[in-house]
Amino acid sequence: MALEELMPLVYDELRVMAKRYLSGQNRAHTFQTTELIHEAYLKLAGGEKKDWENRAHFFGVAALAMRHILVNYAVSKRSQKRGGDRHRVTLDDDSVVSIERTDEIVALNEALTNLETLDQRKGRVVELRYFGGMSIDETASVLKVSPQTVQRDWRFAKSWLMRELTC
Amino acid sequence: MNELARIEEIYHAVVDLPEEERHRFLSESCGDDAELRCEVESLLSFDEKAGSFIETPPDDLAAALLADRPGHDIVGKQIDHYRIVSQLGSGGMGEVFLAEDTKLFRKVALKLLPAQFASSKERKLRFEREARAVSALNHRNIITIYEIQEVEGFSFMATEFVDGRTLNDLIADGPIPWQDAAKIGAQIASALDAAHSVGIIHRDIKPANIMVRPDGDIKVLDFGLAKLTAPPGESGSFDTRDHNARNRVMGTIHYMSPEQALGADLDERTDIFSLGVVLYEVLTGKRPFAGQSDAAVYNAIINIEPPSICDLKPDAPQEFAGVVGLAMAKDPDHRFRSAAELHDALRGLASGKRPEIARRPAVPRPGMWRSLPGLTLAALIAILILVIASLFIFLPTEAPRKLRPQASNSTS
């Protein structure tokens, strides 16, 4: 199966798994993005040859998918909020998503987009580490650079993004 | 070295130094450049504060958000002067909703544009310019854009609402008669011709971007959007694998032209190729370029001639197969010269006329002969004559020679 065809499946698979985690039976188990992506990979890669090339590729796509999902959602949550008094929306009580959290994601995404225009790779490092939940080593494999480079990019990007968000 | 790289270099050189050494190093490396020093110091001050910042993925948020359907919860809400009625579809390009314009009391399709591109102003301006230019053509086969707006950091585009189905859905339903395929194709080609005439290439012609109304009229969607979502500057540290991953997220690679697959410069003939691929699929129900991996699909697009339409769809006229074959020529120079030419050929087919495609530059291409019925017949007759002739010429002399060793074997 071509990875391009995989993308909508990854998206759907991630969603189905998340639903299962939240359905109650798995509440004891903490939801982890990285674990979710690994599981989705094992399930979707199925009997296919699991060479690292494909795996790295898959993780790259999955991190991007997670970013899409989160940002799109956060944006739609915000649009509810700004629907005005007439269409006031209160989020479900058991929802862990607060308006503050969604605002944070949207703001981070904007700052990250700015960083990407200055330094594409640093943007990818943050996308993979934060949205994809990947370790330094995994990120290095996906980007085909050394872990030291990822470490440096990550440290600098964090300072840069934090300043962007607080100033 | 660009500015950020310079700042970063100094940053890493001093970030782990004790306070006094840090000052000394900064004085040396920044010299009189107060701005540079200020920038580095400002970032350094965030190094400690950053601590656990974004170290943990937003798992809680991901869990909650993933469990929900996208866009589902904005149905019934108001965005600007639009009331969201229902979700029409979703795709790589963003969510699409049916909405009601509360000022003008009309139905509109509201498309949320990809959030992460919202902050690239240059890109957005270019997209808006193109989208508006195409919309301004007032072509009956191009969707009309009402407005492009930004509300609190997210962008949406309000367009004419087309009550119909995407060509993608129609293909999934089963075979489409070739006469209908010709009519659909002619309308798409007409839309492309109009857009090309103002210098705009679609770049992402695919069944999901074609709306078909119940009366058979079609509308081409998303002019300019492909460019909006293309990765910035193909050069630099951005690697092509990444580029492809992003293409994948945004859509499908199956309708790409060879020049697109190769990352080469594009002109309007890329749209002609993609329309050829769409028509092939509409006619046969199969994509011409398939593969187990992206690499295989790219390879097929660039190097492999697809199976003959005549074999897959015997009732389609050979002329139609010829038109599609010509649109899908690997070399842009061998395709129809313009969307107008393709339009004429398809309209001719729809009205029962034979298209004049024989006047293309006669460059032999594999599979080409299939598309020219006269040539096929001539070739078949020639082959038949050769075969019959060879029977008479070779049989009497060949046969005994072949029989001889066998005969000697059997006797020994």
Interface residues (C-beta under 8 A of the other chain):
Chain A: M1 A2 L3 E4 E5 L6 M7 L14 R15 M17 A18 K19 Y21 L22 T30 F31 Q32 T33 T34 L36 H57 G60 V61 L64 A65 M66 R67 H68 I69 L70 V71 N72 Y73 A74 V75 S76 K77 R78 S79 Q80 R82 G83 G84 R86 H87 V89 S95 V96 V97 R101 T102 I105 V106 L108 N109 E110 L112 T113 N114 E116 T117 L118 D119 Q120 R121 R124 V126 R129 Y130 F131 G132 G133 K144 R152 R155 F156 K158 S159 W160 L161 M162 R163 T166
Chain B: L4 A5 E8 Y11 H12 V15 S42 L43 L44 F46 D47 K49 A50 F53 I54 P57 P58 D59 D60 L61 A62 A63 A64 L65 L66 A67 D68 P70 G71 D73 I74 G76 K77 Q78 I79 G92 G94 E95 L112 P114 A115 Q116 F117 A118 S119 S120 V151 E152 G153 F154 P232 G236 S237 F238 D239 R241 D242 A245 R246 N247 R248 V249 T252 I253 H254 G291 Q292 S293 D294 A296 V297
